């Protein structure tokens, strides 16, 4: 687990009295700013004598809006530019949707804090003509919009009679396309909809049996410099340990599988007392083969549980699926492979 070394704790009494300005790097997207301003407000409440400034910038993922994310093949689409800001000390920390933060961070940076998680489930949002519908009652041939291979693979597995179409853009843009009739339904993260006050658009919280969520989905991860004890101590005021344990397990699972946005990997975690249960899934791109298993153990050993589950799934067929995907990508190129999947 990520823990603050005891040698840093003596600084706590002096933090509140410091006059240093803390600079928070954020993407310019509406959702990113909502999340960042929430973090800013919480830190300001805990440290009223400090100044917390937000510095906005666009990332590669914000600029490339006409290509499905998986086809770009870059695990740091929404984070690299922010990380440069932290490393060159023009920012002190960055707020991320944790699902966008790679599991292997650049040298000198760390995940300093994980905030309390919103509902991590995927959500169904439908066009008005399907008001009241759920996934199970949408008609054959319904056009479902999603930009996630994880969602695509799982929904193809359970609902092969749907037509799946990629959708990009911010949440407002996607909803506008849905309402204009380009799609019958969209699959989006429930947490993002709720944070943007679009919770009333959610027609169904999709159960884990149909769609395991993305690693870290619903939680915010705050990235900072490893050798910056004062910032680390400040961030501990927002750390939500149950969420952190769940996300540490999920991220260790993904890291051990060496997965990214081009591999359909899903998870679900729960905590009961001191125990954590992690469900993990690896799917073929076409959704025909899903390998799923569950592990339970002490929450304090969350990262080891994630690693152990990854090894278990590898031995049950996940390694074959991963090898096939990586071989296809190496032979044909990522874009061609995913073009074939999204157009099939």
Wavefront OBJ file of the C-alpha trace (Angstrom):
o trace
v 0.000 0.000 0.000
v 1.005 3.598 -0.516
v 1.743 5.005 2.952
v 3.296 8.178 4.278
v 6.575 7.492 6.048
v 6.461 8.350 9.747
v 9.421 10.694 9.310
v 7.085 13.061 7.449
v 4.426 13.299 10.142
v 6.210 15.930 12.183
v 5.459 18.414 9.413
v 1.689 18.310 10.029
v 1.634 21.088 12.599
v 3.394 23.472 10.228
v 1.421 22.777 7.053
v -1.642 24.831 7.955
v 0.502 27.880 8.718
v 2.496 27.852 5.480
v 1.787 30.591 2.943
v 2.949 28.651 -0.106
v 0.501 28.495 -3.031
v -0.397 24.957 -4.092
v -0.905 24.618 -7.861
v -3.351 21.988 -9.109
v -3.047 20.865 -12.741
v -6.271 19.892 -14.520
v -7.571 19.115 -17.965
v -9.943 21.696 -19.449
v -12.862 19.329 -19.978
v -16.044 20.053 -18.056
v -15.904 16.824 -16.065
v -12.216 17.255 -15.246
v -12.834 20.766 -13.967
v -15.836 19.713 -11.876
v -13.631 17.088 -10.240
v -10.663 19.400 -9.811
v -12.709 22.250 -8.334
v -14.202 19.776 -5.859
v -10.688 18.765 -4.771
v -9.673 22.430 -4.580
v -12.672 23.238 -2.357
v -12.006 20.299 -0.057
v -8.345 21.189 0.367
v -9.223 24.852 0.919
v -11.647 23.805 3.653
v -8.977 21.737 5.405
v -6.253 24.373 4.962
v -7.942 27.816 4.961
v -4.608 29.629 5.320
v -3.261 28.110 2.111
v -3.972 29.176 -1.480
v -4.942 26.466 -3.965
v -4.846 27.518 -7.617
v -6.108 25.518 -10.609
v -4.048 25.525 -13.794
v -5.921 24.225 -16.863
v -4.474 22.595 -19.953
v -5.467 20.299 -22.809
v -4.058 16.778 -23.094
v -3.604 14.554 -26.121
v -6.825 12.737 -25.300
v -8.741 16.039 -25.318
v -7.373 17.007 -28.731
v -7.953 13.721 -30.602
v -11.736 13.488 -30.729
v -12.302 11.655 -34.028
v -10.467 8.416 -33.201
v -11.547 5.761 -30.662
v -9.225 5.901 -27.659
v -8.168 2.256 -27.956
v -6.930 2.828 -31.507
v -4.438 5.460 -30.373
v -2.777 2.890 -28.139
v -1.397 5.353 -25.604
v -1.982 4.654 -21.911
v -1.268 8.249 -20.886
v -3.646 10.093 -23.199
v -5.164 12.199 -20.428
v -2.198 12.424 -18.084
v 1.167 13.029 -19.757
v 0.963 16.785 -20.119
v -0.187 17.141 -16.521
v 2.666 14.941 -15.328
v 5.213 17.125 -17.128
v 3.807 20.105 -15.220
v 4.371 18.333 -11.898
v 7.854 17.128 -12.769
v 9.046 20.573 -13.875
v 7.475 22.029 -10.699
v 5.075 24.351 -12.489
v 2.330 22.368 -10.697
v 2.304 20.487 -7.400
v -0.381 17.904 -8.048
v -2.871 16.776 -10.681
v -6.412 15.476 -10.340
v -7.337 12.512 -12.544
v -10.267 10.237 -13.083
v -8.405 7.252 -11.665
v -9.474 5.023 -14.562
v -7.423 7.291 -16.884
v -4.239 7.092 -14.809
v -1.761 4.430 -16.009
v -0.798 1.815 -13.446
v 2.903 2.485 -14.042
v 3.728 6.124 -13.315
v 6.790 8.107 -14.452
v 9.817 8.063 -12.193
v 9.457 10.728 -9.538
v 5.650 10.630 -9.443
v 3.203 8.655 -7.314
v -0.471 8.228 -6.562
v -0.661 10.403 -3.482
v -4.354 10.092 -2.702
v -7.515 8.222 -3.701
v -10.800 9.967 -2.901
v -14.064 8.348 -1.876
v -15.586 6.550 -4.812
v -18.816 7.412 -6.572
v -20.839 4.513 -7.970
v -18.369 2.755 -10.325
v -21.053 1.048 -12.417
v -21.626 1.550 -16.118
v -24.939 3.218 -16.954
v -27.426 2.893 -19.788
v -28.741 6.148 -21.260
v -31.416 5.852 -23.951
v -32.993 7.917 -26.684
v -36.468 9.215 -25.786
v -38.141 6.668 -28.056
v -36.874 3.932 -25.727
v -37.959 5.635 -22.507
v -38.155 3.109 -19.705
v -36.137 0.489 -21.582
v -33.292 -1.488 -20.113
v -30.585 -3.450 -21.887
v -32.653 -6.607 -21.740
v -35.660 -4.941 -23.410
v -34.010 -2.888 -26.167
v -35.004 -4.253 -29.608
v -32.681 -6.334 -31.803
v -30.562 -4.093 -34.003
v -30.527 -1.250 -31.479
v -27.474 0.961 -32.036
v -25.435 1.189 -28.837
v -22.730 3.853 -28.515
v -19.584 3.176 -26.513
v -15.917 4.129 -26.783
v -14.743 1.334 -24.467
v -13.491 -2.057 -25.666
v -14.218 -3.419 -22.195
v -17.904 -2.484 -22.484
v -18.038 -3.539 -26.117
v -16.659 -7.018 -25.474
v -18.912 -7.737 -22.495
v -22.071 -6.417 -24.151
v -21.300 -8.306 -27.354
v -21.027 -11.434 -25.244
v -24.419 -10.933 -23.604
v -26.274 -9.069 -26.387
v -24.980 -10.205 -29.801
v -28.177 -8.874 -31.436
v -27.207 -5.212 -30.866
v -25.244 -2.999 -33.250
v -22.303 -1.252 -31.593
v -20.948 2.098 -32.771
v -18.067 4.148 -31.413
v -18.842 7.508 -29.797
v -16.360 10.220 -28.759
v -16.571 13.725 -27.333
v -17.451 15.057 -23.906
v -20.595 13.933 -22.125
v -22.674 16.836 -23.461
v -21.609 16.034 -27.031
v -22.407 12.355 -26.624
v -25.836 13.052 -25.151
v -26.581 15.468 -28.003
v -25.740 12.751 -30.535
v -27.996 10.335 -28.672
v -30.894 12.794 -28.556
v -30.440 13.560 -32.278
v -31.087 9.898 -33.052
v -27.567 8.774 -34.006
v -27.806 6.093 -31.328
v -30.581 4.222 -29.578
v -28.587 4.137 -26.349
v -25.213 4.996 -24.847
v -23.140 3.240 -22.202
v -21.412 5.775 -19.952
v -19.873 5.840 -16.488
v -22.550 6.507 -13.876
v -20.083 8.549 -11.799
v -19.397 11.008 -14.617
v -23.096 11.516 -15.278
v -23.776 12.124 -11.591
v -20.899 14.573 -11.199
v -22.198 16.577 -14.157
v -25.764 16.593 -12.778
v -27.007 14.239 -15.486
v -28.047 11.571 -13.011
v -31.635 11.843 -14.248
v -30.481 10.538 -17.651
v -29.495 7.176 -16.178
v -32.098 4.575 -17.175
v -30.228 1.582 -15.765
v -27.211 0.961 -13.585
v -25.812 -2.032 -15.423
v -25.222 -4.945 -13.027
v -21.734 -6.410 -12.691
v -22.971 -9.707 -14.165
v -23.380 -7.887 -17.489
v -20.564 -5.332 -17.370
v -17.687 -5.317 -14.917
v -16.440 -1.750 -14.601
v -13.073 -0.225 -15.496
v -10.167 -0.262 -13.065
v -10.487 2.784 -10.811
v -13.805 3.887 -12.300
v -15.709 6.330 -10.078
v -12.686 7.344 -7.979
v -10.373 10.335 -8.279
v -6.631 9.821 -8.107
v -4.373 12.722 -7.143
v -0.856 12.442 -8.534
v 2.128 14.251 -7.027
v 5.894 14.122 -6.715
v 7.304 11.213 -4.715
v 9.808 13.396 -2.870
v 7.366 16.043 -1.698
v 6.383 15.134 1.874
v 4.450 18.335 2.513
v 2.102 17.759 -0.454
v 1.746 14.101 0.458
v 0.724 15.033 3.978
v -1.811 17.562 2.697
v -3.363 14.986 0.364
v -3.904 12.502 3.175
v -6.844 14.644 4.329
v -8.753 13.443 1.231
v -7.615 9.829 1.308
v -10.551 7.391 1.610
v -8.934 4.163 2.714
v -11.701 1.684 1.756
v -11.762 3.136 -1.766
v -7.964 3.138 -1.847
v -7.801 -0.555 -0.951
v -10.324 -1.392 -3.676
v -8.465 0.637 -6.292
v -5.026 -0.658 -5.253
v -6.304 -4.206 -5.820
v -7.812 -3.296 -9.193
v -4.710 -1.441 -10.389
v -2.401 -4.279 -9.301
v -4.617 -6.713 -11.218
v -4.391 -4.603 -14.383
v -0.667 -3.946 -13.979
v 0.084 -7.656 -13.580
v -1.852 -8.442 -16.755
v -0.019 -5.649 -18.601
v -3.376 -4.506 -19.911
v -4.381 -1.147 -21.309
v -7.188 0.460 -23.219
v -6.740 -2.011 -26.096
v -7.418 -5.052 -23.878
v -10.940 -5.746 -22.516
v -10.332 -6.047 -18.768
v -13.045 -5.468 -16.158
v -13.244 -5.580 -12.362
v -15.547 -5.249 -9.400
v -14.510 -4.863 -5.764
v -16.324 -4.866 -2.442
v -15.171 -4.566 1.171
v -16.848 -6.396 4.041
v -15.254 -5.549 7.355
v -11.528 -6.158 6.993
v -11.901 -8.329 3.892
v -11.824 -7.328 0.243
v -13.367 -9.268 -2.635
v -12.105 -8.665 -6.168
v -13.780 -9.964 -9.317
v -11.661 -9.795 -12.473
v -12.340 -10.449 -16.154
v -10.339 -10.704 -19.365
v -12.216 -10.972 -22.665
v -11.336 -11.597 -26.277
v -11.949 -8.569 -28.493
v -15.055 -10.141 -30.037
v -16.557 -10.989 -26.646
v -16.777 -14.688 -27.465
v -14.475 -15.743 -24.628
v -14.622 -14.301 -21.123
v -12.357 -15.522 -18.335
v -13.624 -14.479 -14.908
v -12.706 -15.367 -11.340
v -12.986 -13.998 -7.784
v -10.568 -13.688 -4.886
v -11.134 -12.674 -1.247
v -8.617 -11.737 1.411
v -7.498 -9.083 3.877
v -8.027 -5.576 2.480
v -4.636 -4.508 3.797
v -3.134 -6.982 1.294
v -5.087 -5.451 -1.596
v -2.224 -5.226 -4.087
v -1.186 -8.826 -3.520
v -4.795 -9.937 -4.025
v -4.826 -8.150 -7.366
v -1.610 -9.838 -8.436
v -2.793 -13.261 -7.287
v -6.071 -12.945 -9.203
v -4.203 -11.913 -12.342
v -2.012 -15.033 -12.110
v -5.095 -17.161 -11.528
v -6.821 -15.796 -14.637
v -3.671 -16.246 -16.712
v -3.684 -19.952 -15.863
v -7.382 -20.234 -16.747
v -7.042 -18.966 -20.312
v -6.535 -15.213 -19.998
v -2.897 -15.555 -21.088
v -3.995 -17.138 -24.361
v -6.407 -14.255 -24.994
v -3.752 -11.658 -24.168
v -1.174 -13.369 -26.386
v -3.637 -13.446 -29.286
v -4.455 -9.734 -28.926
v -0.802 -8.687 -28.665
v 0.123 -10.910 -31.648
v -2.632 -9.383 -33.786
v -1.542 -5.881 -32.855
v 2.104 -6.654 -33.595
v 1.215 -8.204 -36.975
v -1.451 -5.828 -38.264
v -1.100 -2.707 -36.165
v -3.428 -1.564 -33.429
v -5.658 0.619 -35.578
v -6.358 -2.110 -38.160
v -7.152 -4.711 -35.504
v -9.568 -2.437 -33.683
v -11.128 -1.185 -36.915
v -12.019 -4.783 -37.704
v -13.492 -5.280 -34.240
v -15.573 -2.089 -34.135
v -16.861 -2.584 -37.695
v -17.685 -6.273 -37.362
l 1 2 3 4 5 6 7 8 9 10 11 12 13 14 15 16 17 18 19 20 21 22 23 24 25 26 27 28 29 30 31 32 33 34 35 36 37 38 39 40 41 42 43 44 45 46 47 48 49 50 51 52 53 54 55 56 57 58 59 60 61 62 63 64 65 66 67 68 69 70 71 72 73 74 75 76 77 78 79 80 81 82 83 84 85 86 87 88 89 90 91 92 93 94 95 96 97 98 99 100 101 102 103 104 105 106 107 108 109 110 111 112 113 114 115 116 117 118 119 120 121 122 123 124 125 126 127 128 129 130 131 132 133 134 135 136 137 138 139 140 141 142 143 144 145 146 147 148 149 150 151 152 153 154 155 156 157 158 159 160 161 162 163 164 165 166 167 168 169 170 171 172 173 174 175 176 177 178 179 180 181 182 183 184 185 186 187 188 189 190 191 192 193 194 195 196 197 198 199 200 201 202 203 204 205 206 207 208 209 210 211 212 213 214 215 216 217 218 219 220 221 222 223 224 225 226 227 228 229 230 231 232 233 234 235 236 237 238 239 240 241 242 243 244 245 246 247 248 249 250 251 252 253 254 255 256 257 258 259 260 261 262 263 264 265 266 267 268 269 270 271 272 273 274 275 276 277 278 279 280 281 282 283 284 285 286 287 288 289 290 291 292 293 294 295 296 297 298 299 300 301 302 303 304 305 306 307 308 309 310 311 312 313 314 315 316 317 318 319 320 321 322 323 324 325 326 327 328 329 330 331 332 333 334 335 336 337 338 339 340 341 342 343 344
